[in-house]
Amino acid sequence: SPENQKQEKIEALELGADDYINYPIDPEELRAIVTMRLNKFREFYLMSVTDDLTRLYNRKEFIKKFNEEVAHFPEGTISLAIIDIDHFKGVNDIYGHVTGDLVLMKLAELMQERTCSNFSPARFGGEEFVILMPGLNMNSGKAMIEGLLNEFSSIPFKVKDKKFNVTFSAGISEYPLLSNNLSELLSRADQALYAAKEDGRSRVYIFSSTMVRNDKFWQYMTSKKTVFINSQFQDTTTRLPYLPLVLEQIINLTYEVKSLGVLLLDTTFVKKAEEMMNYKNIHYDIKN
């Protein structure tokens, strides 16, 4: 404004203006104001998308990056690794949570050093990390994660007069070779991680069909050929949401889901069909 009107300035700021500048505009003043606002925006943005302790991207930003990668390169290859620090509870119990935090930060530091266009790490929660590796197949991704494991496991941690080393286990899957969406990609990598833990930890496994454990849902989906859904991704009979869509919505939540309960109901008619032709109450036997 050419005039310094106090009420107009107050109204402008209340409406969301970044600042109020009088004519004639001083270029240096304008540049300083814009620079300050941009720096504050970047600071607040980083706070909203990164983990407080490790400064790696958080779950929400990781999901966003995966979706952006798929949108920009729908036919591109993306490997995903899930990393879980071995015996981390023991580190906290024996050496204390401060030491546990140092272990997490050191692993995060090594990941930060490797961050590039085909290595994007994030903290999923606790001692679990995920890494997106766009453009890399599973074998290339495995080699990269094994290099990270070798370096991390060689770092000596010291508490008073006690020295110890820490390792991690990792599972790797590949999109779209082994999965059609993020929830399935995470499921496959998690199964490979579980196999690595079962086989002695401190190793990196690529997912294979022999690692499937309690994955009855995906087995069901691949064996059933009579699942019909409408354009709203609902079952055509019950109008309930299609299960893969529900899982995808859970994965895309902005907050961490620490547990998930599933109730499976299998209904069978108790009465004969002839007895239910009229408008009587229908009774069901809940088997599971």
Solvent accessible surface area in square Angstrom, and as a share of the most:
residue,aa,sasa,rsa
1,S,41,0.26
2,P,97,0.61
3,E,99,0.45
4,N,110,0.56
5,Q,83,0.37
6,K,155,0.66
7,Q,112,0.50
8,E,75,0.34
9,K,72,0.31
10,I,67,0.34
11,E,85,0.38
12,A,28,0.21
13,L,78,0.39
14,E,139,0.62
15,L,161,0.80
16,G,60,0.57
17,A,44,0.34
18,D,95,0.49
19,D,53,0.28
20,Y,29,0.11
21,I,36,0.18
22,N,52,0.26
23,Y,128,0.49
24,P,128,0.81
25,I,82,0.42
26,D,67,0.35
27,P,85,0.53
28,E,128,0.57
29,E,82,0.37
30,L,71,0.35
31,R,149,0.55
32,A,61,0.47
33,I,28,0.14
34,V,70,0.40
35,T,66,0.38
36,M,80,0.36
37,R,89,0.32
38,L,82,0.41
39,N,78,0.40
40,K,93,0.39
41,F,132,0.55
42,R,129,0.47
43,E,98,0.44
44,F,126,0.52
45,Y,86,0.33
46,L,89,0.44
47,M,111,0.50
48,S,70,0.45
49,V,10,0.06
50,T,14,0.08
51,D,28,0.14
52,D,121,0.63
53,L,53,0.26
54,T,10,0.06
55,R,109,0.40
56,L,3,0.01
57,Y,64,0.24
58,N,35,0.18
59,R,41,0.15
60,K,106,0.45
61,E,10,0.04
62,F,3,0.01
63,I,9,0.04
64,K,91,0.39
65,K,58,0.24
66,F,8,0.03
67,N,69,0.36
68,E,71,0.32
69,E,42,0.19
70,V,34,0.20
71,A,76,0.59
72,H,130,0.58
73,F,122,0.51
74,P,83,0.52
75,E,155,0.70
76,G,24,0.23
77,T,45,0.26
78,I,3,0.01
79,S,0,0.00
80,L,0,0.00
81,A,0,0.00
82,I,8,0.04
83,I,0,0.00
84,D,24,0.13
85,I,2,0.01
86,D,6,0.03
87,H,123,0.55
88,F,18,0.07
89,K,147,0.62
90,G,26,0.25
91,V,12,0.07
92,N,23,0.12
93,D,97,0.50
94,I,116,0.59
95,Y,48,0.18
96,G,28,0.27
97,H,131,0.59
98,V,117,0.67
99,T,12,0.07
100,G,0,0.00
101,D,55,0.29
102,L,93,0.46
103,V,0,0.00
104,L,4,0.02
105,M,71,0.32
106,K,59,0.25
107,L,0,0.00
108,A,1,0.01
109,E,80,0.36
110,L,6,0.03
111,M,0,0.00
112,Q,81,0.36
113,E,114,0.51
114,R,65,0.24
115,T,63,0.37
116,C,69,0.41
117,S,105,0.68
118,N,42,0.22
119,F,0,0.00
120,S,19,0.12
121,P,4,0.02
122,A,1,0.01
123,R,39,0.14
124,F,18,0.08
125,G,20,0.19
126,G,42,0.41
127,E,52,0.23
128,E,51,0.23
129,F,0,0.00
130,V,0,0.00
131,I,0,0.00
132,L,3,0.01
133,M,0,0.00
134,P,17,0.11
135,G,63,0.61
136,L,27,0.14
137,N,70,0.36
138,M,26,0.12
139,N,108,0.55
140,S,48,0.31
141,G,0,0.00
142,K,62,0.26
143,A,65,0.50
144,M,60,0.27
145,I,0,0.00
146,E,65,0.29
147,G,31,0.30
148,L,0,0.00
149,L,14,0.07
150,N,103,0.53
151,E,70,0.31
152,F,0,0.00
153,S,32,0.21
154,S,75,0.48
155,I,29,0.15
156,P,93,0.58
157,F,20,0.08
158,K,131,0.56
159,V,37,0.21
160,K,182,0.77
161,D,127,0.66
162,K,115,0.49
163,K,145,0.61
164,F,26,0.11
165,N,84,0.43
166,V,5,0.03
167,T,37,0.22
168,F,0,0.00
169,S,0,0.00
170,A,0,0.00
171,G,0,0.00
172,I,0,0.00
173,S,0,0.00
174,E,15,0.07
175,Y,21,0.08
176,P,64,0.40
177,L,118,0.59
178,L,50,0.25
179,S,3,0.02
180,N,121,0.62
181,N,35,0.18
182,L,1,0.01
183,S,11,0.07
184,E,15,0.07
185,L,0,0.00
186,L,15,0.07
187,S,28,0.18
188,R,29,0.10
189,A,0,0.00
190,D,52,0.27
191,Q,9,0.04
192,A,0,0.00
193,L,11,0.06
194,Y,94,0.36
195,A,17,0.13
196,A,0,0.00
197,K,37,0.16
198,E,116,0.52
199,D,78,0.40
200,G,50,0.48
201,R,84,0.31
202,S,50,0.32
203,R,90,0.33
204,V,6,0.03
205,Y,53,0.20
206,I,38,0.19
207,F,16,0.07
208,S,45,0.29
209,S,89,0.57
210,T,125,0.73
211,M,35,0.16
212,V,47,0.27
213,R,80,0.29
214,N,136,0.70
215,D,14,0.07
216,K,148,0.63
217,F,46,0.19
218,W,28,0.10
219,Q,96,0.43
220,Y,106,0.40
221,M,40,0.18
222,T,94,0.55
223,S,75,0.48
224,K,95,0.40
225,K,167,0.71
226,T,100,0.58
227,V,57,0.33
228,F,133,0.55
229,I,64,0.33
230,N,34,0.18
231,S,95,0.61
232,Q,114,0.51
233,F,107,0.44
234,Q,56,0.25
235,D,46,0.24
236,T,59,0.34
237,T,119,0.69
238,T,79,0.46
239,R,142,0.52
240,L,113,0.56
241,P,74,0.46
242,Y,47,0.18
243,L,86,0.43
244,P,21,0.13
245,L,56,0.28
246,V,46,0.26
247,L,40,0.20
248,E,39,0.17
249,Q,103,0.46
250,I,43,0.22
251,I,33,0.17
252,N,57,0.29
253,L,56,0.28
254,T,91,0.53
255,Y,137,0.52
256,E,77,0.34
257,V,49,0.28
258,K,178,0.75
259,S,95,0.61
260,L,103,0.51
261,G,73,0.70
262,V,112,0.65
263,L,138,0.69
264,L,133,0.66
265,L,104,0.52
266,D,67,0.35
267,T,71,0.41
268,T,56,0.32
269,F,125,0.52
270,V,100,0.57
271,K,78,0.33
272,K,144,0.61
273,A,69,0.53
274,E,133,0.60
275,E,87,0.39
276,M,33,0.15
277,M,162,0.72
278,N,85,0.43
279,Y,231,0.88
280,K,117,0.50
281,N,125,0.64
282,I,79,0.40
283,H,99,0.44
284,Y,113,0.43
285,D,65,0.34
286,I,95,0.48
287,K,114,0.48
288,N,109,0.56
